[in-house]
Amino acid sequence: MTLRTALARGALITILALMLAGCGISRPASVPGLRAVVGTDLVGARGASPADQRRIDRTVVGLCAADIWTKAECAKHGEDDHVAG
């Protein structure tokens, strides 16, 4: 393989890698879309009452349904009793 061929191959691989990396990094498409997934239930919730815990749970359901969290993370949410009795 000549030096020119090696440089061309390296440049092509670098360009493809940078293009793929750039496609994988993006911000949410829209704030209203993100609000639809996450919701506004957490505003003011402290987890100190059963009503607060329900608000937190509704937010978690949205995050899990949108596959933002993994199945293991979603399952972990329900492991403990979060509300102090």
N, C-alpha and C positions, 0 to 999 in steps of 0.2 A: 504494500500500500504506500502510495506516495504521500509526501507531506501535505500536498494540496488536497488530496482526497481525505486524509485524516482530519484536516482543519474543517473541510466542508461537512464531514460527518459530525464532528463535534459541535459545529455551529448549528446544524439542523437539530440535533438532540437538545441542545440548550434552548433553542427557540421553542421547540415543542414543549419542553418541561416548563418554561416560563408561561406559555399560553395556558397550559393545563392548570398551573398553580393560580394564575389570575382568574380563571373561570370558577375556581372553588372558593374564592374569597369574595363574599358580597355581603351587603347589609340587607336588612329586611326590605322587601319590595315596597311596602308602604306602612306608615304608622297605623292607619285604620285596620289594615290586615293583621298587624301584630296585636293590636288591641282586641280584635275579634278572637284571636287564639288565646291570649293571656287573660283578657277580661279586666275588669276594674274592681273585682271583689276584694283584692288585697288592700285597697285604700282604707286606712284606718283599722285594719284587723291586727290584733296583737296576739291572738291565740290563747287569750285568757278565759274565754267563755266558749261554750258549745257553738254559739252563733259564729264567733270568730273562726273556730276550727272548720265549720262548714264553708266559710268564705275561702279559707286556705285550700280546703279540699277541692272546691270548684275550680280554683286556679290550677291546681295540680292536674285535674282531669283534662283541662284544655291543653296543658303542656304535653301530657302523655298522648292525647288523641292526635296531636299534630306531629308526633314523633320527634319532639325537641329533646325529650329525655329518653333514655334507653328503657327497655322493659324492666331491667334490674333496678334502675333508679325509681321507676314508678312503683314497683312492688315494695321497695324499701320504705316508701312514704307511709304505707299503712302498717308497718311492723310494730310501732309503739303507740301507746295511748298518749297523744300529744296534749290533751287537755288535763290540767291538774284538777283533781277531784275536789 
